[in-house]
Amino acid sequence: MDDPNENTPLISTHQQEDPDSIHENYEEEHHHQESQPLLNPSSSFKDENSPVKQVALTVPTTDDPNLPVLTFRMWFLGTLSCVVLSFLNQFFWYRTEPLSITAISAQIAVVPLGQWMASTLPNRRMLRGTRWEFSLNPGPFNVKEHVLITIFANAGAGSVYAIHIVTVVKIYFKKHLTFFVSLLVVLTTQVLGFGWAGIFRRYLVEPAEMWWPSNLVQVSLFRALHEKEERSKGSLTRTQFFLISFICSFAYYVFPGYLFQMLTSLSWVCWLWPKSILAQQLGSGLHGLGIAAIGLDWSSVSSYLGSPLASPWFATANVAAGFLIVMYVVTPISYWFNLYKAKTFPIFSSQLFTSSGSVYNITAIVDSHFRIDEEAYQQQGHLYLSTFFAMTYGVGFAALSATVVHVALFHGREIWEQSQASFKEKKIDIHTKLMARYKEAPEWWFWVILVVNIAATIFACEYYKEQLQLPWWGVLLACGIAFIFTLPIGIITAITNQTPGLNIITEYIIGYIYPGYPVANMCFKVYGYISMMQAITFLQDFKLGHYMKIPPRTMFMAQVVGTLISALVYLSTAWWLMETIPDICVQTATNSVWTCPGDTVFYDASVIWGLIGPRRIFGNEGIYEAINWFFLGGAIAPILVWLATKAFPNQEWIRLINMPVLIAATGMMPPATAVNYTTWILVGFLSGYVVFRYAPEWWERHNYLLSGALDAGLAFMGVALYLCLGLEEISLDWWGNDLDGCPYASCPTEKGVMVQGCPVGYS
């Protein structure tokens, strides 16, 4: 079949099988098509559908290759969306309660703008007679333009992890780091993932079983915004349902966002026993175990784990099981048996402590060369962690080994068959058949990006070694780790919507090999972990384009440009904030909202793994050496499940036990807290099990739309509250805005340990 995108210009007006047959009056014809359908049926495939039920219910099995894609509107609105979301997400990231503005907000906002441009711009052709010829207005605003704008928005909505390095070096360690070096690190880490994405596309995009659940939220919203739908008597159209849900979400967030902030975490157990440390440790949703705590705030539900409405029930159940085991079995037992002097510290905290329970003075052990001061370290003594923080690292160890073993046992044959099939005719589903009309982005494009980025990274690390500390071999080792783990972690994400992280193992490896260099440790983690995470993001976007029938070369172009724009805007915004806000990221600053909770955790990790090093904490010189046994436990767990599936082949529920997801359930804690998980699990159960099972028609029409509406309403009201009230520092001071109401939850219980604001000893 001929390629509709061969020699694709930066702005095009038509996508069809014969690029030479573009009609001269295309624009005029389209202006008269007021009710243009979303997608035209492909008759030869009309009876086929995806083998995945959720996909079959949500994704259309039709395509119209004649819709214009690379239009002026797409470039303008896509760039605008990317810039605005990048600025706002970085701006809100440093705040005590970070606000994440998702791509769904832009996905909705650009619709009236696109329609307005379609109705007002002239249809004059520009650059006539050249291969770059295009029209300012090629017809009605269509769904494929909208998808590409959303791809730009996705780039702006995703965080730029390397900003952590810049913040920690400049603010926490107070060391010199130039903007140019920072830009090199940010750009290379953001784009490096394209290489891994190109290599693993055939495994993670084309197979129908790799269905990427979170994409269905956006697909459902696209259909609601573009498809014409007749309303039956007494019911709502999808668009009407979305608008009503959006308005309700927008109006409601004024309560948890400003008027009654305690709705973020209703820890009522604390209120029943206001003087008891034990009760507040158990009941606090923000600083304790969160028993019976609930958040009536969508940001509490979706801020760290994503929307529970987009999570398949089996994945939600695995997360729930893992959370319950770690939070309500392992952590309490470890604490109340006083393992590693646990009662000397809070039960749930990401801070670092001395043996006496006081906060560790990190700056005192850093010398003028940005290395550890051995004498000062010996004087302060060993570094201690809270019980939960220590268990979190153990769980991270187990999740890594569980991921490798699980994928080998449960997906090893599929990977091998897919590798063989890549060189011969493959069994493909309806969506892959429809995408066959478009020419693939060649793999060598991805290889060029990969090689150039690795070379640029080695240059940056060697030439600016004093600032970055990471040697050239560290870059290659980090890339090797990312390459090895992109496929197994991609498979888990594509099936469960949960992504086990590599941050702990990357810190562990470089910390052992190259101890005492905190910036080198951070850089290694970012190149090893985030290049893999970026690859997962790119692959997810490719699957969205696959579902919506966007030409792969066009997708590639939009992803690259969006990533470059977002990286520059994120860094510029962060740099501006760090240069202009006094006491930014200072935890003790009075009434400051700029406390940077995520960067604080990143800083603590750089101290644990980089400055002091894992040998002194988890090695034979440390007090947490036994936690290394979690590696073995994580490797054994999937084997037990695999053996159970062989012993009881008729018990389908056993195959739904996903040990990497179960073990890594608490991987976002901290900075995520107990109330984020308890509420997420509850909502996920109601959506993924109750509604999906007992009201499947409602779930099919409304579930993903509701998720998008809740995200968008929260984001728009969050921005409005900040612009109208936050900039003027107008706040309400009353008991309803005490976020948790559990002042003793962070107190130690060891007798004789004195902490300001806490009673002495166990209460």
Backbone hydrogen bonds, N-H to C=O, Kabsch-Sander energy under -0.5 kcal/mol:
donor,donor_aa,acceptor,acceptor_aa,energy
6,E,3,D,-0.6
8,T,5,N,-1.1
12,S,70,L,-3.5
21,S,18,D,-1.9
22,I,19,P,-0.6
26,Y,23,H,-1.4
29,E,25,N,-2.3
30,H,26,Y,-2.3
31,H,27,E,-1.9
32,H,28,E,-0.7
32,H,29,E,-0.9
33,Q,30,H,-1.3
34,E,32,H,-1.3
36,Q,33,Q,-0.9
43,S,41,P,-0.8
45,F,42,S,-1.9
46,K,43,S,-1.2
48,E,45,F,-1.9
53,K,51,P,-0.6
56,A,52,V,-2.6
57,L,53,K,-2.0
58,T,54,Q,-0.8
58,T,55,V,-0.8
59,V,55,V,-2.9
63,D,40,N,-1.6
67,L,64,D,-1.3
71,T,69,V,-2.1
72,F,135,S,-0.6
75,W,71,T,-2.0
76,F,72,F,-2.5
77,L,73,R,-2.8
78,G,74,M,-2.5
79,T,75,W,-2.1
80,L,76,F,-2.3
81,S,77,L,-2.5
82,C,78,G,-2.3
83,V,79,T,-2.5
84,V,80,L,-2.5
85,L,81,S,-2.5
86,S,82,C,-2.1
87,F,83,V,-2.4
88,L,84,V,-2.6
89,N,85,L,-2.5
90,Q,86,S,-1.9
91,F,87,F,-2.4
92,F,88,L,-2.4
93,W,89,N,-0.9
94,Y,90,Q,-0.8
95,R,92,F,-1.1
96,T,593,V,-2.3
100,S,98,P,-0.5
101,I,99,L,-0.6
102,T,100,S,-0.7
105,S,102,T,-1.1
106,A,102,T,-0.7
107,Q,103,A,-2.7
108,I,104,I,-1.7
109,A,105,S,-2.4
110,V,106,A,-2.3
111,V,108,I,-1.1
113,L,109,A,-0.8
114,G,110,V,-3.3
115,Q,111,V,-2.5
116,W,112,P,-2.2
117,M,113,L,-2.4
118,A,114,G,-2.1
119,S,115,Q,-1.4
120,T,116,W,-1.3
121,L,117,M,-2.3
126,M,134,F,-4.2
130,T,127,L,-1.6
133,E,130,T,-1.5
134,F,126,M,-1.8
136,L,124,R,-1.9
146,H,142,N,-1.8
147,V,143,V,-2.2
148,L,144,K,-2.0
149,I,145,E,-2.3
150,T,146,H,-2.0
151,I,147,V,-1.8
152,F,148,L,-1.9
153,A,149,I,-2.3
154,N,150,T,-2.8
155,A,151,I,-1.5
156,G,152,F,-1.5
157,A,153,A,-2.1
158,G,154,N,-1.7
161,Y,159,S,-0.8
163,I,160,V,-2.0
164,H,161,Y,-1.9
165,I,162,A,-0.7
166,V,162,A,-1.3
167,T,163,I,-2.6
168,V,164,H,-2.9
169,V,165,I,-2.5
170,K,166,V,-2.4
171,I,167,T,-2.9
172,Y,167,T,-0.9
172,Y,168,V,-0.6
173,F,168,V,-2.9
175,K,169,V,-2.9
182,S,178,T,-2.0
183,L,179,F,-2.6
184,L,180,F,-2.2
185,V,181,V,-2.2
186,V,182,S,-2.5
187,L,183,L,-2.8
188,T,184,L,-2.3
189,T,185,V,-2.1
190,Q,186,V,-2.0
191,V,187,L,-2.1
192,L,188,T,-1.8
193,G,189,T,-0.6
194,F,191,V,-1.9
195,G,192,L,-1.4
196,W,192,L,-0.7
197,A,193,G,-2.4
198,G,194,F,-2.4
199,I,195,G,-1.7
200,F,196,W,-1.9
201,R,197,A,-0.5
201,R,198,G,-0.6
203,Y,200,F,-0.8
204,L,200,F,-1.8
205,V,201,R,-2.4
206,E,201,R,-1.2
210,M,207,P,-1.0
211,W,209,E,-1.4
211,W,494,A,-0.6
212,W,494,A,-2.0
215,N,212,W,-1.6
216,L,213,P,-1.6
217,V,214,S,-1.0
218,Q,214,S,-0.8
219,V,215,N,-2.4
220,S,216,L,-2.3
221,L,217,V,-1.8
222,F,218,Q,-2.7
223,R,219,V,-2.2
224,A,220,S,-1.9
225,L,221,L,-2.1
226,H,222,F,-1.5
227,E,223,R,-2.4
232,S,230,E,-0.6
235,S,232,S,-2.0
241,F,237,T,-2.5
242,F,238,R,-2.4
243,L,239,T,-2.5
244,I,240,Q,-2.4
245,S,241,F,-2.4
246,F,242,F,-2.9
247,I,243,L,-2.5
248,C,244,I,-2.2
249,S,245,S,-2.6
250,F,246,F,-2.7
251,A,247,I,-2.6
252,Y,248,C,-2.6
253,Y,249,S,-1.8
254,V,251,A,-1.0
255,F,252,Y,-2.3
257,G,253,Y,-2.2
258,Y,254,V,-0.9
258,Y,255,F,-0.5
259,L,254,V,-2.5
260,F,255,F,-3.7
262,M,736,G,-2.7
263,L,260,F,-1.9
264,T,261,Q,-2.0
265,S,262,M,-1.4
266,L,294,I,-3.2
267,S,265,S,-1.2
268,W,266,L,-1.2
270,C,267,S,-1.0
271,W,267,S,-0.8
272,L,268,W,-1.2
273,W,269,V,-1.1
276,S,273,W,-1.4
277,I,275,K,-0.6
280,Q,276,S,-1.6
281,Q,277,I,-2.5
282,L,278,L,-2.2
283,G,279,A,-2.4
284,S,280,Q,-2.0
288,G,284,S,-0.8
289,L,281,Q,-3.0
290,G,284,S,-1.3
291,I,282,L,-3.0
293,A,290,G,-1.5
294,I,266,L,-1.1
296,L,263,L,-2.5
296,L,294,I,-0.5
297,D,295,G,-0.5
300,S,297,D,-1.0
301,V,297,D,-1.3
302,S,298,W,-2.6
303,S,299,S,-1.5
306,G,302,S,-1.0
310,A,307,S,-1.2
311,S,308,P,-1.0
315,A,312,P,-0.7
316,T,312,P,-2.1
317,A,313,W,-2.9
318,N,314,F,-1.8
319,V,315,A,-2.4
320,A,316,T,-2.7
321,A,317,A,-2.4
322,G,318,N,-2.4
323,F,319,V,-2.7
324,L,320,A,-2.6
325,I,321,A,-2.2
326,V,322,G,-2.3
327,M,323,F,-3.1
328,Y,324,L,-2.0
329,V,325,I,-1.1
330,V,325,I,-2.8
331,T,326,V,-2.3
333,I,329,V,-1.8
334,S,330,V,-2.4
335,Y,331,T,-2.4
336,W,332,P,-3.1
337,F,333,I,-1.4
338,N,335,Y,-1.6
339,L,334,S,-2.5
341,K,338,N,-1.3
342,A,339,L,-0.8
344,T,341,K,-1.8
345,F,342,A,-1.7
347,I,745,A,-0.5
353,F,384,Y,-2.5
354,T,358,S,-2.6
357,G,354,T,-1.6
360,Y,352,L,-2.8
362,I,360,Y,-1.2
365,I,362,I,-2.1
366,V,363,T,-1.0
367,D,365,I,-0.5
367,D,371,R,-3.0
370,F,367,D,-1.7
373,D,365,I,-3.1
374,E,372,I,-0.9
377,Y,373,D,-2.5
378,Q,374,E,-2.5
379,Q,375,E,-1.7
380,Q,376,A,-1.9
381,G,377,Y,-2.6
384,Y,353,F,-3.1
386,S,351,Q,-0.5
387,T,346,P,-0.6
388,F,347,I,-1.3
390,A,386,S,-2.4
391,M,387,T,-2.3
392,T,388,F,-2.3
393,Y,389,F,-1.5
394,G,390,A,-1.7
395,V,391,M,-2.7
396,G,392,T,-2.0
397,F,393,Y,-2.1
398,A,394,G,-2.2
399,A,395,V,-2.6
400,L,396,G,-1.5
401,S,397,F,-1.6
402,A,398,A,-2.4
403,T,399,A,-2.1
404,V,400,L,-1.7
405,V,401,S,-2.1
406,H,402,A,-2.8
407,V,403,T,-2.2
408,A,404,V,-2.0
409,L,405,V,-2.4
410,F,406,H,-3.0
411,H,407,V,-1.9
412,G,408,A,-0.6
415,I,411,H,-2.5
416,W,412,G,-2.2
417,E,413,R,-2.8
418,Q,414,E,-2.7
419,S,415,I,-2.2
420,Q,416,W,-2.1
421,A,417,E,-2.8
422,S,418,Q,-1.4
423,F,420,Q,-1.4
424,K,421,A,-1.7
428,I,426,K,-0.6
433,K,429,D,-2.1
434,L,430,I,-2.2
435,M,431,H,-1.7
436,A,432,T,-0.7
436,A,433,K,-0.9
437,R,434,L,-0.9
438,Y,435,M,-1.7
445,W,442,P,-1.3
446,F,442,P,-0.7
447,W,443,E,-1.9
448,V,444,W,-2.4
449,I,445,W,-2.0
450,L,446,F,-2.5
451,V,447,W,-2.8
452,V,448,V,-2.7
453,N,449,I,-2.3
454,I,450,L,-2.3
455,A,451,V,-2.4
456,A,452,V,-2.5
457,T,453,N,-2.5
458,I,454,I,-2.5
459,F,455,A,-2.3
460,A,456,A,-2.4
461,C,457,T,-2.7
462,E,458,I,-2.3
463,Y,459,F,-3.1
464,Y,460,A,-2.1
465,K,462,E,-0.9
467,Q,464,Y,-0.9
468,L,464,Y,-2.4
469,Q,465,K,-2.3
474,G,471,P,-0.8
475,V,471,P,-1.1
476,L,472,W,-1.6
477,L,473,W,-2.2
478,A,474,G,-2.3
479,C,475,V,-2.3
480,G,476,L,-2.1
481,I,477,L,-2.0
482,A,478,A,-2.2
483,F,479,C,-2.4
484,I,480,G,-2.1
485,F,481,I,-2.0
486,T,482,A,-1.5
487,L,483,F,-0.6
489,I,485,F,-2.1
490,G,486,T,-2.2
491,I,487,L,-2.4
492,I,488,P,-1.8
493,T,489,I,-2.3
494,A,490,G,-2.7
495,I,491,I,-1.2
496,T,492,I,-2.9
497,N,493,T,-2.0
498,Q,492,I,-0.6
506,T,502,L,-2.3
507,E,503,N,-1.9
508,Y,504,I,-2.5
509,I,505,I,-2.5
510,I,506,T,-2.0
511,G,507,E,-2.0
512,Y,508,Y,-1.7
513,I,509,I,-2.3
514,Y,510,I,-3.1
516,G,610,G,-2.1
517,Y,514,Y,-0.7
517,Y,610,G,-0.6
521,N,517,Y,-2.0
522,M,518,P,-2.0
523,C,519,V,-2.8
524,F,520,A,-2.6
525,K,521,N,-2.2
526,V,522,M,-2.4
527,Y,523,C,-2.8
528,G,524,F,-2.5
529,Y,525,K,-3.1
530,I,525,K,-0.7
530,I,526,V,-1.2
531,S,526,V,-0.9
533,M,529,Y,-2.1
534,Q,530,I,-3.2
535,A,531,S,-1.6
536,I,532,M,-2.0
537,T,533,M,-2.2
538,F,534,Q,-2.8
539,L,535,A,-2.6
540,Q,536,I,-2.2
541,D,537,T,-2.2
542,F,538,F,-2.5
543,K,539,L,-2.1
544,L,540,Q,-1.9
545,G,541,D,-2.5
546,H,542,F,-2.1
547,Y,543,K,-2.5
548,M,544,L,-2.1
549,K,545,G,-0.6
549,K,546,H,-0.6
550,I,545,G,-2.7
553,R,439,K,-0.7
554,T,551,P,-0.5
555,M,551,P,-2.2
556,F,552,P,-2.6
557,M,553,R,-2.1
558,A,554,T,-2.3
559,Q,555,M,-2.6
560,V,556,F,-2.4
561,V,557,M,-2.3
562,G,558,A,-2.5
563,T,559,Q,-2.3
564,L,560,V,-2.2
565,I,561,V,-2.4
566,S,562,G,-2.5
567,A,563,T,-2.2
568,L,564,L,-1.8
569,V,565,I,-2.4
570,Y,566,S,-2.9
571,L,567,A,-2.1
572,S,568,L,-2.3
573,T,569,V,-2.5
574,A,570,Y,-2.5
575,W,571,L,-2.8
576,W,572,S,-2.3
577,L,573,T,-2.4
578,M,574,A,-2.6
579,E,575,W,-1.8
580,T,576,W,-1.3
581,I,577,L,-2.3
584,I,581,I,-1.1
585,C,594,W,-3.2
586,V,583,D,-1.7
587,Q,585,C,-0.7
589,A,586,V,-1.4
592,S,589,A,-1.4
595,T,593,V,-0.9
596,C,94,Y,-2.8
600,T,596,C,-1.9
601,V,597,P,-1.7
602,F,598,G,-1.8
603,Y,599,D,-2.6
604,D,600,T,-2.6
605,A,601,V,-2.2
606,S,602,F,-1.9
607,V,603,Y,-1.7
608,I,604,D,-2.6
609,W,605,A,-2.9
610,G,605,A,-0.6
610,G,606,S,-1.2
611,L,606,S,-2.2
612,I,607,V,-2.9
613,G,607,V,-0.7
613,G,608,I,-0.7
616,R,613,G,-0.9
617,I,613,G,-0.5
617,I,614,P,-0.6
618,F,614,P,-3.3
619,G,614,P,-1.5
621,E,615,R,-1.4
622,G,615,R,-0.5
622,G,619,G,-1.6
624,Y,617,I,-2.3
627,I,624,Y,-1.4
628,N,625,E,-1.8
629,W,626,A,-1.8
630,F,627,I,-1.9
631,F,628,N,-1.6
632,L,628,N,-0.5
633,G,629,W,-2.1
634,G,630,F,-2.6
635,A,631,F,-1.6
636,I,632,L,-2.0
637,A,633,G,-2.0
639,I,635,A,-0.6
640,L,636,I,-1.9
641,V,637,A,-1.7
642,W,638,P,-2.7
643,L,639,I,-2.6
644,A,640,L,-2.0
645,T,641,V,-2.0
646,K,642,W,-1.5
647,A,643,L,-2.4
648,F,644,A,-2.4
651,Q,648,F,-1.7
652,E,650,N,-1.3
654,I,651,Q,-1.3
655,R,651,Q,-0.6
655,R,652,E,-0.8
656,L,652,E,-0.6
656,L,653,W,-0.7
657,I,654,I,-1.6
658,N,656,L,-0.8
659,M,657,I,-0.8
662,L,658,N,-2.7
663,I,659,M,-3.2
664,A,660,P,-2.0
665,A,662,L,-0.9
666,T,663,I,-0.5
667,G,664,A,-2.2
669,M,666,T,-2.0
672,A,668,M,-2.7
675,V,285,G,-2.3
676,N,673,T,-0.5
677,Y,673,T,-1.1
678,T,674,A,-2.7
679,T,675,V,-1.9
680,W,676,N,-1.3
681,I,677,Y,-2.8
682,L,678,T,-1.9
683,V,679,T,-2.4
684,G,680,W,-2.5
685,F,681,I,-2.3
686,L,682,L,-2.1
687,S,683,V,-2.4
688,G,684,G,-2.7
689,Y,685,F,-1.7
690,V,685,F,-2.0
691,V,686,L,-2.7
692,F,687,S,-1.6
693,R,689,Y,-1.7
694,Y,690,V,-2.7
695,A,691,V,-2.6
699,W,695,A,-2.3
700,E,696,P,-2.6
701,R,697,E,-1.8
702,H,698,W,-2.7
703,N,698,W,-0.5
703,N,699,W,-1.8
706,L,702,H,-2.8
707,S,703,N,-1.8
708,G,704,Y,-2.2
709,A,705,L,-2.5
710,L,706,L,-2.5
711,D,707,S,-2.1
712,A,708,G,-2.5
713,G,709,A,-2.7
714,L,710,L,-2.0
715,A,711,D,-2.3
716,F,712,A,-2.6
717,M,713,G,-2.2
718,G,714,L,-2.6
719,V,715,A,-2.2
720,A,716,F,-2.2
721,L,717,M,-2.9
722,Y,718,G,-1.9
723,L,719,V,-2.6
724,C,720,A,-2.5
725,L,721,L,-2.6
726,G,721,L,-1.8
727,L,722,Y,-2.4
729,E,726,G,-1.4
730,I,725,L,-2.4
731,S,729,E,-0.6
734,W,732,L,-0.7
737,N,734,W,-2.2
738,D,735,W,-1.7
739,L,737,N,-1.0
745,A,742,C,-1.5
747,C,744,Y,-1.8
749,T,343,K,-1.8
750,E,343,K,-1.9
753,V,750,E,-1.6
754,M,752,G,-0.6
755,V,753,V,-0.5
758,C,755,V,-2.3
761,G,750,E,-0.5
761,G,753,V,-0.8
762,Y,749,T,-0.6
